[in-house]
Amino acid sequence: MKKIISFMHISLDGFVAGPGGAMNWIKVDEEIFDHIGKRIGASDTALYGRVTYEMMENYWPTAGTAPNASKHDIEHSKWYKQAHKVVLSKTMKDSDLANTTIISEQLADRINDIKRSSDSGSNEILLFGSPTATHALIQAGLIDGYWLFVNPIILGQGIPLFTGIKDKIKLKLLSTRQFTSGVAELNYIADR
């Protein structure tokens, strides 16, 4: 069964976005991009909320062909075009979206069907950003792990990663890594 892994940049005080959704505090560089690219490249399914999906769709399909495209842009653009995209949205429709599935109702049933699908060799579904979608999946008990990049900043306010949780969630630390930028990677899996 595939596992849903939430991939997020997070502040030291637990926010995934600052006030107004600001993300200009997130540190990324070639070292981080190269590291992230290896794990993303091993997955073939991406999960997004509507807002994040629309941002991705507006950039990644053509990012790799831009004249000044970076190595990361070229690699991630190629991966993005091939990956199956699952979008949580109550307003979007499935019409003519290439390699994309929209989930607007029966969240737990539809997600569990995708997790059980065996149409690929990948065992992870990566949930990219998408705080609202992440909150819904956490509350439904559908996230199996967290791949967090803790940025060395305290925001004090913004959009928290963990909110509305009714029962504690036990996690097991799988690995850590520190980058030269000061960002720390933490990999957790649900300890069920």
N, C-alpha and C positions, 0 to 999 in steps of 0.2 A: 504494500500500500504506500502510495506517495505521501510525503510529509509536506505540510505548508510551513515554510520558514519565512518569518517576517524580517526583511532587510531594511534597516533604518539607520540613519545618522541621528544621534541623540546628544543633547547637552548633558553635562555632568549632573544637572538637577532634574533630568528626566523629560525634557521637552524635545519634540521632533520638529517643531517650527516655533519661531518667535512670534511676537505680537503681529497680527495681520497676516500670518503665514510666512513671515520672513525666514529665508533660508541662507542669507548671506554670511552667516556665521560658520557654515559647514566648511571644513578643511578637506580638500581633495587635491591630490597631486599624482604624478605618474607612478610613484611607488604604490599608492593605494589603488589606483586604476588597474595596474597590472595584477595586483593581488586579487582584487574583486573579479576581474575578467576571467581568471582561471575557474572560479567556482560558478560564475554565471554561465560560462561556456559549456559546463557539464550539465546544465539544466536546459529543458526545452519548453518550459511552461512558465509564463509570467502572470501574476495576479495583480490587478490594479483596481482602485476606486475610479469613478468616472473622471474626476478632476485630474488626477495623475495620468490616467490613460490619454486624455485629450492633450496634455502637455507633451507626453511621449510621442503621440501620433503627429504632433506638429513639428517635431524635431528629428527623431531617430530614423524614419524611413529614408531621408535624403542626407543626413548628417555625414555619412561616409563618403559622399561624392562631392562635397564642397571643396573648392580649391585649397583651402587652408585646413582641411580636416586633419585632426591629430590621429595618432595611432589608436588611441582609445575610441575616438569617434568612428573610425573605419571598422574596427572590430565589433563594437557594440551595435552599430547600425546593421551590420551583416547578421549578427545574432538576433537582433530585434525583429528583422524582417522574416526570419525563419521560425521564431518562437511562436508557440500557440499562446494567444493572449486571452485571459479570462477577466472580464470587467464586471464589477458589482455596480449596478446602476438601476434606479427605478425609472429613469427618463429615457435612456438610450434604447434603440431598437437594433435587432440583429441584421437588418437589411444591408446586404452587400459589404459587410466588413470582413475582409480577407483574414482567414486564420484566427478569428476572434469569436468568443462565446460571451454573450451577455447574460448575467444572472440578475433578475429583478425580483424574484420571489422564490419561496422554498429554499432559502439560503443553505441550511444545513444539508438537506437532501441533495441539492445540486452539487455542492462542494464535495460531499462524501462520494458522489458518483464519479467526479473528476479524480479524486484521490485514489479511488479503486481502479480507475481505468489503466489498462496495461498496453496502451497503444504506443508506448515509447520506452526507451531504456532508462530514462531519467527517473530518479526516485525523489526529486524535490520539485516543489512548486514554489517559486520565489515571489513573495508578496513585496512589491516595491513601494516604499513610502506609504502613501494613502492612509493618513491617520483615521479618517472616518470609517473606511473599510476595515482597517485593522481593529478598531474598537468593536465593530459588529462581529468580527470573527473571534476576537478574544471572548466576548460575552457569550458566544455560541460554543465556546470550547473547541474551536476548529484549528487553532494555531499549534503546531507541533514543536516549534523552535524559534529562537530569536538570534539573528545575526546582526549584532549591534556595533556601530562605530561611534564610540564615545568621544566627543570633541571636547577639548580642554577649555570649556567656557561655562559659566553659570548665567543663564538667561533671566531667571527670576520670574518670568511669565511667558505664556505662549500656549501651544497645544501640547498637552502631555501625551506620552506614549500609553501609559496605563491609567485608565479612567473607567468608572462604572463597573468595577470588578466586584462581584458578590462573594466569591469563594477564592481562597488562596490558590495560587498556581505554583506548584513545586517544579523547580528547574534543576537540571544537572549541567554544570559547566563542562564543556567539551574541550575548549581551547581558548587561548588568548594570544594577542600579538600587539606589540607596540610599534608604531611607525615613527619615522624621524620627525614628522610634523607635530608629534605629541598626541595624535589620535590613538586610541586603544580599541582593538577589535575584541569583542567578547562573543563566543558562540555558545548558546545554551540549547538544550533539548528538554522538552517536557518530561518530567520524572513521574510517569503515571504508573 
